[in-house]
Amino acid sequence: MHVIDDYKKDKNHFGRGGIDPLIKAIDENKIDEYLKQLSDYEHAKKLPKSWVPETRFWLLDDDNFVGSFSIRHALTPHLEQIGGHIAANISPKYRGKYSSFIGVKLCLEEAYKIGLKRVLMTCDEKNSTSYRAIIGLMNMYGGEQIEDSFVDGHNEHRVWINTKKG
């Protein structure tokens, strides 16, 4: 089964903002336009209102799509409550296999390169897989868990993670 089909059948309620635009671009054969848009967003061009610059990465396992990761270069008041600096969306067949941990660890290195000394990560309190990855990275790199925020009818765990060990 193709990864796009996996996502289309997925009922994950934790959000797919990082993958749905890619699926649409593939379905409509507009990959070049999509990649141009990502480049614009990274360089703060043509950003939708209230968005911040972001860099998008994809994690691959050989030729298999594992997940989509975004590093937001700054936070808005809304992103401080839900979303944070790094967003991860893992392909259904790779969930629970350390894929989020590996992808976010790579994103921490990239976040450091763009000047972020620490990043805020958030996840729905029911998303135990993401939460374990976030806490594992906080324990590895240093950081702190801060008070959950109540957003859209649920608690959102919030954790600051340093982008460099030590």
C-alpha positions as MATLAB code, in Angstrom:
seq = 'MHVIDDYKKDKNHFGRGGIDPLIKAIDENKIDEYLKQLSDYEHAKKLPKSWVPETRFWLLDDDNFVGSFSIRHALTPHLEQIGGHIAANISPKYRGKYSSFIGVKLCLEEAYKIGLKRVLMTCDEKNSTSYRAIIGLMNMYGGEQIEDSFVDGHNEHRVWINTKKG';
ca = [
       0.000    0.000    0.000;
       1.273    3.447   -0.910;
       2.022    5.856    1.972;
      -0.500    8.392    0.628;
      -3.222    5.755    0.830;
      -2.158    5.032    4.426;
      -2.621    8.698    5.325;
      -5.932    8.999    3.507;
      -7.332    6.079    5.521;
      -5.822    7.317    8.786;
      -8.229    8.528   11.469;
      -5.513   10.116   13.616;
      -7.097   13.110   15.325;
      -3.779   14.696   16.311;
      -3.601   16.757   13.140;
      -2.114   16.387    9.686;
      -1.250   19.947    8.791;
       2.229   18.930    7.666;
       1.068   16.144    5.370;
      -2.293   17.146    3.864;
      -0.798   19.875    1.615;
       1.755   17.354    0.310;
      -1.000   14.818   -0.420;
      -2.990   17.501   -2.245;
       0.062   18.519   -4.306;
       0.664   14.903   -5.286;
      -3.010   14.315   -6.121;
      -3.151   17.473   -8.258;
       0.310   16.959   -9.798;
       1.494   20.317   -8.405;
       4.658   19.252   -6.605;
       6.789   22.071   -8.055;
       4.292   24.683   -6.827;
       4.213   23.060   -3.408;
       8.009   23.034   -3.117;
       8.137   26.698   -4.168;
       5.578   27.517   -1.474;
       7.695   25.729    1.156;
      10.744   27.711    0.066;
       8.746   30.943    0.290;
       7.547   30.076    3.800;
      11.080   29.259    4.923;
      12.266   32.680    3.713;
       9.244   34.560    5.141;
       7.730   35.251    1.716;
       3.985   35.066    1.085;
       3.264   33.817    4.586;
      -0.397   33.451    5.504;
      -1.529   35.922    8.161;
      -0.298   34.997   11.669;
       2.165   32.387   10.362;
       5.893   32.406   11.091;
       8.727   31.224    8.846;
       9.181   27.459    8.907;
      11.502   24.898    7.409;
      10.048   21.553    6.299;
      11.872   18.230    6.314;
      10.891   14.706    5.347;
      12.327   11.628    6.970;
      12.905    8.656    4.671;
      13.791    5.026    5.310;
      15.524    4.054    2.073;
      12.830    5.155   -0.416;
       9.964    4.918    2.086;
       8.330    8.071    3.461;
       8.473    8.006    7.267;
       7.209   11.462    8.191;
       7.027   15.204    7.781;
       8.673   17.634   10.220;
       8.418   21.415   10.429;
      10.662   23.759   12.362;
       8.953   27.055   13.062;
      11.573   29.774   13.402;
       9.604   31.724   16.030;
       6.538   31.391   18.231;
       3.256   33.273   18.246;
       1.088   33.367   21.380;
      -1.016   30.578   19.841;
       2.046   28.402   19.061;
       3.177   28.858   22.665;
       0.006   27.027   23.705;
      -0.301   24.440   20.936;
       2.077   23.611   18.097;
       5.407   24.849   19.423;
       8.556   25.105   17.310;
       8.637   21.571   15.906;
       5.698   19.727   14.399;
       5.947   16.047   13.473;
       3.594   13.891   11.434;
       4.571   10.246   11.151;
       3.274    7.862    8.497;
       0.798    5.393   10.037;
       3.031    2.385    9.346;
       6.019    3.996   11.156;
       4.242    5.193   14.304;
       5.482    3.803   17.587;
       8.840    2.780   16.089;
      11.026    5.663   17.317;
      10.428    7.555   14.076;
       9.278   10.713   15.839;
      12.250   10.551   18.218;
      14.718   10.176   15.327;
      13.091   12.906   13.223;
      12.848   15.422   16.054;
      16.425   14.688   17.105;
      17.523   15.638   13.572;
      15.307   18.734   13.743;
      17.018   19.821   16.966;
      20.314   19.929   15.075;
      18.717   22.025   12.316;
      16.981   24.310   14.832;
      20.364   25.017   16.413;
      21.772   25.915   12.984;
      19.031   28.517   12.433;
      19.771   30.092   15.814;
      17.292   28.482   18.205;
      18.952   27.613   21.528;
      15.871   25.715   22.686;
      12.552   24.711   21.192;
       9.073   24.326   22.588;
       7.322   21.087   21.714;
       3.694   20.334   22.448;
       1.425   17.329   22.082;
      -2.098   16.293   22.983;
      -2.145   14.594   26.381;
      -3.629   11.488   24.693;
      -0.696   11.201   22.271;
       1.481    9.044   24.518;
       3.901    8.059   21.735;
       4.806   11.678   20.963;
       4.953   12.533   24.639;
       7.452    9.715   25.336;
       9.630   10.912   22.441;
       9.519   14.524   23.644;
      10.390   13.598   27.238;
      13.172   11.286   26.032;
      14.692   14.131   24.023;
      14.332   16.543   26.953;
      16.185   14.040   29.153;
      18.903   13.657   26.505;
      19.380   17.348   25.612;
      18.147   19.109   28.727;
      15.134   21.314   29.129;
      12.008   21.504   31.227;
       8.387   20.530   31.172;
       6.077   23.470   31.788;
       2.419   23.675   32.700;
      -0.016   22.093   30.253;
      -2.295   24.429   28.352;
      -5.990   23.760   27.854;
      -6.735   24.278   24.144;
      -9.710   23.269   22.026;
     -11.164   21.088   24.785;
      -8.027   19.112   25.658;
      -4.791   19.421   27.603;
      -1.666   20.049   25.599;
       1.642   18.950   27.170;
       4.390   21.560   26.718;
       8.128   20.880   26.975;
      11.175   23.038   26.302;
      14.119   21.112   24.824;
      17.636   22.456   24.370;
      18.928   22.186   20.818;
      22.468   21.294   21.890;
      23.517   18.769   24.497;
      25.327   19.918   27.569;
];
